[in-house]
């Protein structure tokens, strides 16, 4: 008899990080996976699922109410609960710290279904940063039956909070699996011409490497004046270093898009573009010199590729990158940020010989999670 495993996906990062796990679960003779796409990220999630060839079994986009966090969460909770009561899975898998992950956890708890949390144990220990993600992941930890910790630090956080060590499984981060898997696809001969065209479309030479940076900014706590200050620092840098380019895939949030265009839209060496398909984004990430970001997942992907990361936040739940020497929390005042970016431009590229073991895993995280799920389900 196959064990039913429901997998909740609502955002682009969730899709990327659950993609290799879904594929390995679909190959397992003991597992019957059901992919639930909540539609939290709208067209971004539907496009990502299509690009990764993930066919959701259940799509809830037309049942999700946009608006405040409370409106979103309540509509997600009702919709996911109905699916779980109808399908009766043996366990529900959620990933990370999104509203979809929290709603999936609560719905499963109310339905008395066990929960497995992928990427468990990340902490800043400040409920306001990142907001509301830090609250979401701490709340999920109170309910989850299995905690798949990506690093030793994450595992220690959970045990320190009173989670039984038997329920904490050190797996590594599935984003490493996804990065390795996609890089193998990118490096195939059939994609070489596409890569050259992509570089040219951003004003980069076909063989260029290290003469541009990637920028991603979207965090809720960075909205408003904070966001504008960061953009002003980026503008000051771009005006001083016109020989260096910045590729900025802009989040579709209309507020972010409007402010980004106001500050950077007139600059020749700043390319504002729509969100990129994962293959194209990862290819550019593999060729850039460094990353300026407030994202979480990109910190892990960039480190996996040996890229320096300037973190545009006051704190990060991914301290492993900072300890590793590739990530740095930066002063977000515009003048200091500009000086930091220029220093990074002028710094020698990180040498392959300097790379050490990836703290986020070895690319076998999905296998470890699958094995732990099978073991749990056969014992319960």
BAPA-559242 format. One record per atom (N, C-alpha, C): x, y, z; residue in three letters. Coordinates in steps of 0.05 Angstrom, whole numbers, plus 5000, padded with zeros to 4 digits. Example, Ala and Ser with C-alpha at 12.3 -4.5 7.8 and 13.67 -1.06 7.14 Angstrom:
2
526448865156ALA 524649105156ALA 526449345156ALA 525749555142SER 527349795143SER 525850015157SER 
This chain:
380
501749765000UNK 500050005000UNK 501750255000UNK 501050444983UNK 502650694981UNK 501750885003UNK 503651045012UNK 503051255032UNK 502551515018UNK 500251645024UNK 499651905011UNK 501152125025UNK 502652285009UNK 504152505020UNK 503252755005UNK 502052945020UNK 501253205009UNK 503553405011UNK 504153544990UNK 506353734989UNK 505154014982UNK 505454205000UNK 504254464996UNK 506354654984UNK 505654784962UNK 507354974948UNK 505855234943UNK 506855464950UNK 505455704945UNK 507155924932UNK 509755904934UNK 511456124924UNK 513656014906UNK 514956194891UNK 517156114873UNK 519355974888UNK 520456074911UNK 522555934925UNK 521755654934UNK 519255624943UNK 518255364951UNK 518355164928UNK 517555254905UNK 517555084881UNK 520354994875UNK 522255174876UNK 525055104870UNK 526154894890UNK 525554944915UNK 526754784936UNK 525354514939UNK 522854494931UNK 521354244932UNK 521454084907UNK 522354204885UNK 522554074859UNK 524053814860UNK 526553804870UNK 528053554870UNK 526753344889UNK 525453434910UNK 524153254929UNK 521753124916UNK 520153294902UNK 517753184888UNK 518552974868UNK 520653024853UNK 521552834832UNK 522352564845UNK 523852584867UNK 524752334880UNK 522452184894UNK 520452334904UNK 518152204916UNK 516452074895UNK 516252194871UNK 514652074850UNK 515851814840UNK 518451784844UNK 519751534835UNK 519651314856UNK 518851384880UNK 518851184902UNK 516351004901UNK 516650744901UNK 514250564899UNK 512450574924UNK 513550684946UNK 511950684971UNK 510450944976UNK 510951144958UNK 509851414962UNK 507951484939UNK 505651604947UNK 503851724928UNK 503652024934UNK 505252194921UNK 505352474927UNK 502952624914UNK 501852824929UNK 499853004919UNK 500853284922UNK 501353414899UNK 502453694900UNK 500153884900UNK 500054054921UNK 497954254924UNK 499154524919UNK 498354654897UNK 499354924890UNK 497355124901UNK 498155284920UNK 496255474932UNK 495855724914UNK 497855784897UNK 497556024881UNK 498256284896UNK 499656254918UNK 500356504934UNK 501856704918UNK 503656614901UNK 505256794884UNK 504056844857UNK 501556784853UNK 500256844828UNK 501556724804UNK 502056884783UNK 503256784758UNK 506156704763UNK 507456814783UNK 510256734788UNK 510456444795UNK 508556344811UNK 508756064819UNK 507755884796UNK 505755964782UNK 504755794760UNK 506955774738UNK 508255994732UNK 510455994712UNK 512755814722UNK 513455834747UNK 515655674758UNK 515055384757UNK 512655304765UNK 511855024764UNK 511954924735UNK 511155084716UNK 511255004688UNK 514154964679UNK 515855154686UNK 518655144678UNK 520154894690UNK 519354824714UNK 520554594728UNK 519154334721UNK 517054354705UNK 515454124697UNK 514253974721UNK 513254144740UNK 511754034762UNK 508854074756UNK 507453854754UNK 504553864748UNK 503053844775UNK 501854064784UNK 500454044810UNK 497953864807UNK 497353714828UNK 494953544829UNK 492553704837UNK 493053914853UNK 490854094862UNK 491854384860UNK 490254554848UNK 490854834845UNK 488755004859UNK 489655184876UNK 487755334893UNK 487755634887UNK 489055714865UNK 489356004860UNK 486756154859UNK 484656034848UNK 482156174846UNK 480556184872UNK 481656064893UNK 480356064919UNK 481856224940UNK 484056354931UNK 485656504950UNK 484856804948UNK 484456924971UNK 483657204971UNK 486057384975UNK 486657564956UNK 488857754960UNK 488157964981UNK 490158104990UNK 489558315010UNK 491558295033UNK 490558335057UNK 492358335081UNK 493358055086UNK 495358045104UNK 496457785112UNK 494257605125UNK 492457735140UNK 490357585153UNK 488357465133UNK 487757625113UNK 485957535091UNK 487157305076UNK 489757345069UNK 491157135054UNK 491256875070UNK 492056895096UNK 492356655112UNK 489756515116UNK 487656665122UNK 485056535127UNK 483956395102UNK 484256515079UNK 483356385054UNK 484956135048UNK 487656155052UNK 489355915048UNK 488555695067UNK 488055755092UNK 487455555112UNK 484855405105UNK 482855545097UNK 480255425090UNK 480555245066UNK 482055345045UNK 482355195020UNK 483954945024UNK 486254975039UNK 487954735043UNK 486554535060UNK 485154625081UNK 483654435099UNK 481754265083UNK 480254385064UNK 478354235049UNK 479754015032UNK 482054085021UNK 483553885005UNK 484553655022UNK 485553715046UNK 486553505064UNK 484353325074UNK 482053435080UNK 479753275090UNK 478753095068UNK 478953185043UNK 478053025020UNK 480052805013UNK 482652875013UNK 484752685004UNK 485852505026UNK 485652605051UNK 486552445074UNK 489452335070UNK 491352515067UNK 494152425065UNK 495152325092UNK 497352165091UNK 498552065115UNK 500352275128UNK 501352465113UNK 503052675123UNK 502952915104UNK 503453155115UNK 503553395099UNK 506353515100UNK 507453565077UNK 510153685075UNK 509853985069UNK 511154155085UNK 511254435080UNK 514154525079UNK 514654745066UNK 517454835064UNK 517755125072UNK 519755185089UNK 520455455094UNK 518655605113UNK 517955845106UNK 516656035125UNK 514556205113UNK 513256115092UNK 511256275078UNK 508456245091UNK 506656415081UNK 503856395090UNK 502656125082UNK 503456025059UNK 502455755050UNK 503455535068UNK 506055555077UNK 507155355095UNK 505755365122UNK 505255605132UNK 503855635158UNK 501055525156UNK 499555605135UNK 496855515131UNK 496655215128UNK 498555095113UNK 498654805109UNK 499154665135UNK 500754785152UNK 501354665178UNK 498954665197UNK 497654905198UNK 495354925216UNK 493054745206UNK 492554745180UNK 490454575169UNK 490954285175UNK 493454195172UNK 494153915178UNK 493753855208UNK 494554045225UNK 494354005254UNK 491353985262UNK 489654155251UNK 486854135257UNK 485553875247UNK 486653775225UNK 485653515214UNK 487053275226UNK 488853325246UNK 490353115260UNK 492052945240UNK 493353095222UNK 495252965203UNK 498053055210UNK 499952875211UNK 502752955217UNK 503853155196UNK 505753315205UNK 506953525188UNK 510053475187UNK 511153495164UNK 514053485160UNK 514953765149UNK 516853885163UNK 517754155156UNK 520454145143UNK 520554215117UNK 523154235102UNK 524354505107UNK 526954515112UNK 528354765119UNK 527454875146UNK 527454695165UNK 526654765192UNK 529054875208UNK 528355055228UNK 530355135247UNK 531855395241UNK 531255525218UNK 532555785213UNK 531455995232UNK 533156155243UNK 532356355263UNK 533956615262UNK 532556835266UNK 533957085273UNK 533357145302UNK 531357015314UNK 530457055341UNK 529257335345UNK 528357455323UNK 527057715324UNK 524457695307UNK 522157685321UNK 519657635307UNK 518957855286UNK 520358075287UNK 519758295268UNK 521658295244UNK 523558105244UNK 525458105222UNK 526557825217UNK 525957705194UNK 524257815174UNK 521257785182UNK 519657975173UNK 516857975180UNK 515157905156UNK 513357715158UNK 512557555182UNK 513957285183UNK 515957245167UNK 517156985163UNK 518256855189UNK 519457025206UNK 520556915231UNK 518356795248UNK 516156935250UNK 513856835265UNK 512856575252UNK 512556575226UNK 511456335212UNK 513156085218UNK 515756105216UNK 517355865220UNK 517455775249UNK 517455965267UNK 517355885295UNK 514655755302UNK 512455855290UNK 509855735295UNK 509655455283UNK 510855415259UNK 510855155246UNK 512354955264UNK 514455045276UNK 516154865293UNK 514554755317UNK 512554905326UNK 511054815349UNK 509254585342UNK 508754545316UNK 506754345307UNK 508054105293UNK 510254155279UNK 511353955261UNK 512253705277UNK 511853475263UNK 512653215274UNK 515553145265UNK 516253225241UNK 518953185231UNK 520153455223UNK 522553505231UNK 523953755226UNK 526453695209UNK 526353765184UNK 528653715167UNK 530453965167UNK 532453955184UNK 534254185188UNK 536454185166UNK 536854425153UNK 538854435132UNK 541654445141UNK 542154535166UNK 544954565176UNK 545054495206UNK 547454465216UNK 547754405244UNK 546754635262UNK 547054875252UNK 546055105267UNK 543055095270UNK 541655035248UNK 538755015248UNK 537854785266UNK 539154565265UNK 538454335283UNK 538854415312UNK 541054555319UNK 541454645346UNK 539354835356UNK 538455015338UNK 536355205345UNK 533855055354UNK 533054845339UNK 530654695345UNK 530954555372UNK 533154425376UNK 533554275401UNK 533554465425UNK 534754695421UNK 534854895442UNK 532054995449UNK 530154985430UNK 527455065434UNK 525754845446UNK 526954615452UNK 525454395465UNK 524454185446UNK 525154195421UNK 524353985402UNK 526053735408UNK 524753505408UNK 526153255414UNK 528253205392UNK 530653145399UNK 532753085379UNK 531952865360UNK 530352675369UNK 529452455351UNK 527752555328UNK 526552785331UNK 524752895310UNK 526253095292UNK 528753145298UNK 530353335282UNK 532353175265UNK 532053195239UNK 533753045221UNK 535453245204UNK 538053215206UNK 539953385191UNK 540053285163UNK 539153445144UNK 538953355116UNK 540553515096UNK 541353765104UNK 542353945083UNK 540054085071UNK 540554275053UNK 538454435041UNK 537854335012UNK 535354295006UNK 534554194980UNK 535254394957UNK 535754644964UNK 536554834943UNK 539254754931UNK 540954624946UNK 543454524934UNK 542854304913UNK 540954134920UNK 540053924900UNK 539054064875UNK 537354264879UNK 536154404856UNK 538254544839UNK 540154674853UNK 542354824838UNK 544054634822UNK 544854414834UNK 546454224819UNK 544954104796UNK 542454034800UNK 540753914780UNK 540454104756UNK 539854364762UNK 539454554741UNK 542054624726UNK 544254634741UNK 546854694728UNK 547554484708UNK 546954234714UNK 547554014695UNK 545954064669UNK 543454164672UNK 541854224649UNK 543054464633UNK 543854664648UNK 544954914636UNK 547454854620UNK 549154674630UNK 551754624618UNK 551554434594UNK 549254334588UNK 548954164565UNK 549354324539UNK 550354204519UNK 551054334494UNK 548654484481UNK 546354374484UNK 543954484470UNK 543154754482UNK 544154824506UNK 543355074518UNK 545455294515UNK 547755234502UNK 549955424500UNK 549055674484UNK 547655624462UNK 546855854445UNK 544856034460UNK 542955904475UNK 541056064491UNK 542456234511UNK 544556134523UNK 546056284543UNK 547356524531UNK 548556494507UNK 549756724494UNK 547756944488UNK 545456864478UNK 543257054472UNK 542357194498UNK 542257054520UNK 541357164545UNK 543357384554UNK 545957324553UNK 547957524560UNK 547757774542UNK 547457734517UNK 547257954498UNK 544858124503UNK 542657994511UNK 540158154516UNK 540458344540UNK 542358284557UNK 542958464580UNK 545358644575UNK 546158664550UNK 548458834544UNK 551158724552UNK 551258454556UNK 553758334564UNK 554958174541UNK 557558164540UNK 558958004520UNK 558357714524UNK 558257554502UNK 557557274504UNK 559357114523UNK 561857194526UNK 563657054543UNK 564157204569UNK 562557404575UNK 563057564598UNK 562657414624UNK 564357464643UNK 564057344669UNK 565357524690UNK 563957594711UNK 565057754732UNK 564958054728UNK 563758144706UNK 563558434702UNK 560658534707UNK 559158384722UNK 556458474730UNK 555658354756UNK 553758474769UNK 552658364794UNK 549658324791UNK 548558144807UNK 545658104808UNK 544458234833UNK 542258364829UNK 540858504851UNK 538058384854UNK 537258314878UNK 534458244884UNK 533658364910UNK 531458504910UNK 530458644934UNK 527358614935UNK 526358504957UNK 523458474958UNK 522358454987UNK 524058445007UNK 523158395034UNK 521158605044UNK 519058505058UNK 517058675069UNK 518158885088UNK 520158795105UNK 521258985125UNK 523059195112UNK 523759155086UNK 525459355072UNK 523759555057UNK 521059525058UNK 519259705043UNK 519459985053UNK 518660175036UNK 518560455043UNK 521260595042UNK 521860765061UNK 524260925061UNK 526760755060UNK 526760535075UNK 529060355076UNK 529760255048UNK 527760175033UNK 528160075006UNK 529260294988UNK 528160534990UNK 529160754974UNK 532060824980UNK 532860805006UNK 535560865013UNK 537560665000UNK 536760405000UNK 538360204987UNK 538660264957UNK 536360334944UNK 536460394916UNK 538160634910UNK 538060834928UNK 539761074924UNK 542760994925UNK 543460814944UNK 546160724946UNK 547060584920UNK 545160424909UNK 545760284884UNK 546060474861UNK 544360684861UNK 544460884840UNK 547161034841UNK 547961114865UNK 550561254868UNK 552861084857UNK 552760824863UNK 554860644853UNK 554860624823UNK 552460594812UNK 552260554783UNK 553260804768UNK 552761044779UNK 553761294767UNK 556761314768UNK 557961214790UNK 560861224793UNK 562261014777UNK 561060784773UNK 562360564759UNK 560660484735UNK 560760654715UNK 559160604691UNK 560260364674UNK 562660264681UNK 563760044667UNK 562759774678UNK 561159784700UNK 560159544713UNK 557159544711UNK 556059304706UNK 553159284702UNK 551759144726UNK 549259214729UNK 547559094750UNK 545058984737UNK 544558724741UNK 542158594731UNK 540258564754UNK 537958694751UNK 535958714773UNK 533258594765UNK 532758334769UNK 530058224764UNK 528258344785UNK 526358504777UNK 524658654795UNK 522158494803UNK 521658484829UNK 519358344840UNK 516858474828UNK 514758314821UNK 512358424808UNK 510658604825UNK 511158614851UNK 509658794869UNK 509759074857UNK 507459194850UNK 507459454836UNK 508859674851UNK 508859664878UNK 510159874893UNK 513259854889UNK 514259604892UNK 517159564888UNK 517959634859UNK 516359554840UNK 516959604812UNK 517059904806UNK 515160054817UNK 515060344813UNK 517460484824UNK 518160414849UNK 520360554862UNK 523060484849UNK 523360224841UNK 525760144827UNK 526160294801UNK 523960324786UNK 524160474761UNK 524760774765UNK 523560884786UNK 524161164792UNK 527061214799UNK 528261044813UNK 531061084822UNK 533160984801UNK 532460784786UNK 534460654769UNK 533860644740UNK 531360714732UNK 530460664705UNK 531960824684UNK 533261034690UNK 534661204671UNK 537661124668UNK 538560924682UNK 541460864682UNK 542060644661UNK 544060694645UNK 544660504623UNK 545860244633UNK 547260254656UNK 548660014666UNK 547059874687UNK 544559944691UNK 542759794709UNK 540459684692UNK 540259424690UNK 538159294674UNK 535959194692UNK 533659334690UNK 531259244705UNK 529659054687UNK 529158814697UNK 527858614681UNK 525658474697UNK 523858344684UNK 521858184697UNK 523257944711UNK 521957814730UNK 523057574742UNK 523857374721UNK 526157254724UNK 527257074704UNK 526456784710UNK 526256624689UNK 525956334693UNK 528356234708UNK 527956024724UNK 530055934742UNK 532655864727UNK 532455734704UNK 534855664688UNK 536455904681UNK 535156114671UNK 536556364664UNK 537756504688UNK 536156514710UNK 537156644734UNK 539656504744UNK 539556234745UNK 541856084756UNK 544256114738UNK 543856124712UNK 546156164694UNK 547456434699UNK 545856644701UNK 546956914707UNK 548356914734UNK 547156774754UNK 548356764780UNK 551156624779UNK 551356424762UNK 553856284759UNK 556056454746UNK 555256664732UNK 557156824717UNK 557757094730UNK 556057184749UNK 556357444761UNK 558757454780UNK 559557704787UNK 561657734807UNK 560757714835UNK 558457834841UNK 557257814868UNK 554357874867UNK 552957844890UNK 550057884892UNK 549558084914UNK 547658274908UNK 546558444929UNK 543658364932UNK 542858274956UNK 540258154959UNK 539158174987UNK 536558174989UNK 535258135016UNK 533757875016UNK 534157704996UNK 532857444994UNK 534257245012UNK 532857025019UNK 534056815034UNK 535356605017UNK 533656494999UNK 534556274982UNK 536956334965UNK 537156584955UNK 539356664938UNK 542056654953UNK 541856704980UNK 544356684996UNK 545456394994UNK 543656204994UNK 544455924993UNK 545455844965UNK 543955934944UNK 544755874916UNK 547456004910UNK 547756254917UNK 550256394911UNK 552656264925UNK 552256184950UNK 554456054964UNK 555155784951UNK 553155644942UNK 553555394929UNK 555255434903UNK 554855664891UNK 556355724866UNK 558955874872UNK 559555924898UNK 562056054905UNK 562056354900UNK 559756484902UNK 559456764897UNK 559256924923UNK 560457164923UNK 560257334946UNK 557357454947UNK 556457494972UNK 553657584976UNK 553657824995UNK 552558044986UNK 552158285003UNK 549158265011UNK 548758235037UNK 545958195047UNK 544858465056UNK 542758555042UNK 541558815047UNK 539358785069UNK 540258705092UNK 538458665115UNK 540058725140UNK 538658765162UNK 539958815188UNK 540858555201UNK 539658325193UNK 540358075205UNK 539657855184UNK 540757625188UNK 540157395170UNK 539957145186UNK 538056975179UNK 537656715191UNK 539556505179UNK 541156595159UNK 543056415146UNK 545856505153UNK 546556475178UNK 549156555188UNK 551456385177UNK 550756155167UNK 552855985156UNK 554456115134UNK 553056275117UNK 554356415096UNK 556256625106UNK 555456765128UNK 557256965140UNK 559656825152UNK 559256615167UNK 561456465179UNK 563356355157UNK 562156285134UNK 563656165112UNK 565556375099UNK 564856635103UNK 566556845091UNK 565556945065UNK 563356835054UNK 562356925028UNK 560157125031UNK 558757125053UNK 556457305057UNK 557157525077UNK 555957755074UNK 556557985091UNK 554058155094UNK 553258205119UNK 551158405125UNK 552258675121UNK 550958845105UNK 552059105098UNK 550459335111UNK 551859555116UNK 550559795125UNK 548759905103UNK 546259955110UNK 544260025089UNK 543960325085UNK 545560495097UNK 545560775090UNK 546760805062UNK 545660985046UNK 546360985018UNK 549361035013UNK 550661215028UNK 553461265023UNK 555261025030UNK 554660905053UNK 556260675062UNK 555760435044UNK 553360395035UNK 552660175017UNK 554160214991UNK 554260454980UNK 555660504955UNK 558560444958UNK 559860524980UNK 562660464984UNK 563160154986UNK 561260014998UNK 561559725001UNK 561359594974UNK 559459684957UNK 559059564931UNK 561559614913UNK 562659854914UNK 565059924898UNK 567359754908UNK 567659724934UNK 569759544944UNK 569459264933UNK 566959174931UNK 566558894921UNK 567158884891UNK 566559094877UNK 567159094848UNK 570159074844UNK 571659214860UNK 574559224857UNK 576058994869UNK 574658834885UNK 575958604898UNK 576458384878UNK 578558234882UNK 579158004864UNK 576957794868UNK 576257654846UNK 574157454847UNK 574957234866UNK 572957104878UNK 573456874896UNK 574556644880UNK 576856544888UNK 578156324873UNK 576956054879UNK 576755884859UNK 575755614863UNK 577355464884UNK 579955524885UNK 581655384904UNK 581055454933UNK 579555684936UNK 578955774963UNK 576355644974UNK 574855524956UNK 572255404965UNK 572655174984UNK 570955165004UNK 570954955023UNK 568354805022UNK 567854625040UNK 565454465040UNK 562954645043UNK 560954595027UNK 558554755027UNK 556954695053UNK 556554895069UNK 555054845095UNK 552154775090UNK 551154815066UNK 548354755060UNK 547854475049UNK 550054325047UNK 549554045039UNK 551153955014UNK 550653705007UNK 552253584985UNK 550553504961UNK 548053594961UNK 546253534938UNK 544653274942UNK 544753164966UNK 543152914971UNK 540952964992UNK 540253214996UNK 538253275016UNK 535553145011UNK 534653144986UNK 532053034979UNK 531952734985UNK 534152594979UNK 534252304986UNK 534052255016UNK 535352425032UNK 535252395061UNK 532452445071UNK 531152645060UNK 528352715068UNK 526452485060UNK 526852385035UNK 525152155027UNK 525451915045UNK 527951855052UNK 528451625069UNK 527151665097UNK 527351905107UNK 526151965134UNK 523151945133UNK 521952045111UNK 519052025108UNK 518151735107UNK 519551575091UNK 518751295088UNK 518951155115UNK 521151205130UNK 521551085156UNK 519251165175UNK 518551425176UNK 516451525193UNK 513751395186UNK 513151385160UNK 510551295152UNK 510250995156UNK 512350845154UNK 512150555158UNK 511950485187UNK 512650665205UNK 512450615234UNK 509950725246UNK 508350885231UNK 505951005242UNK 503450915227UNK 
